[in-house]
Amino acid sequence: AKGRPADNPLIVHVPNVARLDQVASEVPDVARLILRTFSPGPVTVVLPRSPTLSPLVSAGLDTVGVRIPAHETAQTFLDACGVPVAAPSANRSGRPSPTTWDAVLRDLDDRIDCLLRGPRARVGLESTVVDCTVTPPVVLRTGSVTVEALRAAIGDVEVATAGHGHAGRSPGTRHPHYAPRARIVLVDSPGDVLPVSTAGYIGIRAPGEGFGITRVVRDAAAYAHELYDFFRRCDALDLDTIVCQRVDRTGVGLALMDRIERAADR
């Protein structure tokens, strides 16, 4: 349905910690501490894969990413299923992740049999992914559970860089992702580019008049929450350019800049 590459591992979703033994052969203490601190919520822990779990789920890897979502619709669905659910984001592969049910409908309406309607995603970015099979743990994909918060909770944490040997254990690190059809232009200040009606603008500082659509947000967290929805609205308006203001690479700003730069680099 997505056109997702087969070598891109899936995240397995469970409703609570008690279900971890259905998908993982071992749960290190550091993984349990992360889940106790940040779950249910937008954090995924990479664990040794249970031999009973299909290797198709983890693209043949001996590890699996596991998450306990906080979204009430997801929790209700997982409880009803009674088994772990391996699932990617509900978008066409490479497109911005959906944050609303109608975004799923626009991407996959002719490709899926059923759609669960629920509230908009609270965060707006994909989960933080932490590899707990190594010491110290390594953040493979940044997210709203920040590196700073992880270090405060569990101590030493590394952050994977380009070419990191274990990066492929996380989705969103090996293939083009998060990209709208419009071209992405990054600026430090809205004054760095002339407003034009064929472009959209999103950032913390307000631009001059003249953009086709503008969204000004109060901080990096609000920026992250709005980013993918804004990408999709610009595409719906058939704009050819999206101007994104850079933010500091601290807190959620690190994840936000990662997603914007990946969308721009395609």
C-alpha positions in Angstrom: 0.0 0.0 0.0 2.8 2.4 0.9 5.4 1.3 -1.7 7.8 0.9 1.2 11.3 -0.5 0.6 11.5 -4.1 2.0 14.9 -3.3 3.6 13.3 -0.6 5.8 12.4 -2.1 9.2 9.0 -1.7 10.7 8.3 -0.6 14.3 6.2 -3.1 16.3 3.5 -1.5 18.6 2.3 -2.9 21.8 -0.1 -1.5 24.4 2.1 -2.0 27.5 5.4 -3.2 28.8 4.0 -6.6 29.6 3.7 -7.4 25.9 7.4 -6.9 25.2 8.3 -10.6 25.6 6.1 -11.3 22.6 8.5 -9.5 20.3 11.9 -9.3 22.0 14.2 -12.0 23.2 15.7 -9.7 25.9 14.8 -6.4 27.4 17.9 -4.6 28.8 17.4 -2.6 32.0 18.1 0.6 30.2 15.2 -0.1 27.7 12.9 -0.7 30.6 14.0 2.6 32.2 13.4 4.5 29.0 9.9 3.0 28.6 9.0 3.6 32.3 10.1 7.3 31.9 8.7 8.1 28.4 6.0 5.6 27.6 3.3 5.5 26.5 4.7 8.1 24.2 6.8 8.9 21.1 9.9 6.8 21.9 10.9 3.5 20.2 13.5 1.2 21.8 15.5 -1.2 19.6 15.8 -4.6 21.2 17.1 -8.1 20.3 14.4 -9.7 18.1 12.4 -12.7 19.3 13.0 -15.7 17.1 9.2 -16.1 16.9 8.9 -12.7 15.2 9.0 -12.8 11.4 12.3 -11.4 10.0 10.1 -9.5 7.4 9.2 -7.2 10.2 12.8 -6.1 10.9 14.1 -6.4 7.3 16.1 -9.5 8.2 17.9 -7.8 11.1 18.3 -9.5 14.5 16.8 -6.5 16.2 13.3 -5.0 16.4 12.0 -1.5 17.2 9.2 -1.5 19.8 6.9 1.4 20.8 4.0 1.9 23.2 1.9 4.7 21.7 0.0 7.2 23.8 -2.6 8.1 21.2 -6.0 6.9 22.5 -7.1 5.5 19.2 -3.9 3.5 18.8 -4.2 2.2 22.3 -7.8 1.1 21.8 -6.9 -0.6 18.5 -3.9 -2.4 20.1 -6.1 -3.6 23.0 -8.7 -4.9 20.5 -6.1 -6.7 18.4 -4.6 -8.6 21.3 -1.3 -9.1 19.5 1.7 -6.8 18.7 1.1 -4.8 15.5 4.0 -4.1 13.1 3.1 -0.9 11.3 4.7 2.1 9.5 3.3 5.6 9.3 0.2 5.6 7.1 1.6 7.6 4.1 2.9 6.9 0.7 6.6 6.0 1.1 8.8 9.1 1.0 5.9 11.5 1.6 5.5 13.6 4.8 4.1 11.5 7.6 0.4 12.0 8.2 -0.7 13.8 11.4 -4.4 13.6 10.7 -6.8 10.9 9.5 -7.7 12.9 6.4 -4.0 13.1 5.4 -4.0 9.2 5.4 -7.1 9.3 3.3 -5.5 11.5 0.7 -2.4 9.3 0.4 -3.9 5.8 0.6 -7.7 6.0 -0.1 -7.5 3.7 -3.1 -4.9 1.3 -1.5 -6.4 0.4 1.9 -9.6 -1.2 3.1 -10.2 0.6 6.3 -9.3 3.9 8.1 -9.6 4.6 11.8 -10.7 8.2 12.5 -9.2 9.8 15.6 -7.7 13.0 17.0 -4.7 14.7 15.4 -1.3 13.5 16.5 -0.1 15.5 19.5 3.6 15.7 18.5 3.8 15.8 14.7 7.2 14.1 14.3 8.1 10.4 14.2 9.2 8.8 17.4 12.7 9.0 18.9 14.5 5.7 18.2 17.0 4.5 20.8 19.2 1.4 20.1 19.3 -0.4 23.5 21.3 -3.4 22.2 24.6 -1.4 22.6 26.4 0.4 25.4 25.9 3.3 25.7 22.6 3.4 24.0 22.5 5.2 20.7 19.8 7.6 19.4 19.3 6.4 15.8 16.5 8.9 15.0 15.9 12.0 17.0 12.4 13.1 18.0 10.4 14.9 20.6 11.8 12.8 23.4 15.0 14.8 23.2 18.7 13.7 23.7 18.8 16.0 26.7 15.8 14.3 28.3 17.2 10.9 27.6 20.6 11.8 29.2 18.8 13.2 32.3 16.9 9.9 32.6 19.5 7.3 31.8 22.9 8.9 31.7 25.3 8.4 28.8 23.6 8.4 25.4 25.3 8.8 22.0 23.7 10.2 18.8 24.2 8.3 15.5 25.8 10.3 12.7 25.7 9.8 9.0 27.1 6.4 8.1 26.7 5.0 11.7 26.9 1.2 11.5 23.6 0.6 13.3 21.5 3.4 11.6 19.7 0.9 9.5 18.0 -0.6 12.6 15.7 2.4 12.5 13.2 3.5 9.9 13.7 6.9 8.4 17.5 6.8 8.2 18.3 5.0 4.9 15.8 6.2 2.3 14.4 9.6 1.2 11.7 10.6 3.7 9.4 13.3 4.7 9.4 15.2 1.4 6.6 17.3 -0.1 6.5 17.8 -3.8 7.5 21.4 -3.4 11.2 22.4 -3.2 12.4 23.1 0.3 14.5 26.3 0.9 16.1 26.9 4.4 16.7 30.4 5.7 18.0 31.8 8.9 15.6 34.7 8.7 12.5 35.4 6.7 14.2 38.5 5.3 16.7 36.2 3.5 14.2 35.5 0.7 11.7 37.6 -1.2 8.0 36.6 -0.6 6.3 35.2 -3.7 2.8 33.9 -4.2 4.1 30.5 -5.5 5.8 29.8 -2.2 4.8 28.9 1.4 6.6 30.0 4.5 6.9 28.4 8.0 9.0 29.7 10.9 9.2 31.3 14.3 9.6 34.8 12.9 6.9 36.4 10.7 7.8 37.2 7.1 6.7 40.1 4.9 3.5 39.8 3.0 3.4 38.1 -0.4 3.7 34.4 0.3 1.0 32.0 -1.0 0.5 30.7 2.6 2.3 31.5 5.8 2.4 29.8 9.2 4.2 31.4 12.1 4.7 29.3 15.2 5.7 30.2 18.8 8.6 27.8 19.3 10.4 24.6 18.0 7.8 22.3 19.5 4.9 24.0 17.8 7.0 24.1 14.6 7.5 20.4 14.8 3.8 19.8 15.4 2.8 21.9 12.3 5.6 20.9 9.9 4.1 17.9 8.0 0.6 19.4 7.9 2.1 22.6 6.4 4.0 20.5 3.8 0.8 18.9 2.8 -1.2 22.1 2.6 1.5 23.6 0.4 1.3 20.7 -1.9 -2.5 20.9 -2.0 -2.1 24.5 -3.1 0.3 23.4 -5.8 3.1 25.7 -4.5 6.5 25.1 -6.0 8.6 26.2 -3.0 8.4 26.0 0.8 10.6 28.3 2.8 11.5 26.9 6.2 13.3 29.0 8.9 16.1 27.2 10.7 16.1 26.8 14.4 18.7 25.9 17.0 19.7 22.3 17.1 18.8 21.9 20.8 15.9 20.0 22.3 13.2 19.1 19.7 15.0 21.5 17.3 17.5 18.8 16.6 14.8 16.5 15.3 13.0 19.3 13.5 16.1 20.3 11.5 16.8 16.6 10.7 13.3 16.2 9.1 13.5 19.5 7.2 17.0 18.8 5.9 16.0 15.2 4.8 13.0 16.7 3.0 15.3 19.2 1.3 17.9 16.7 0.3 16.1 14.6 -2.3 
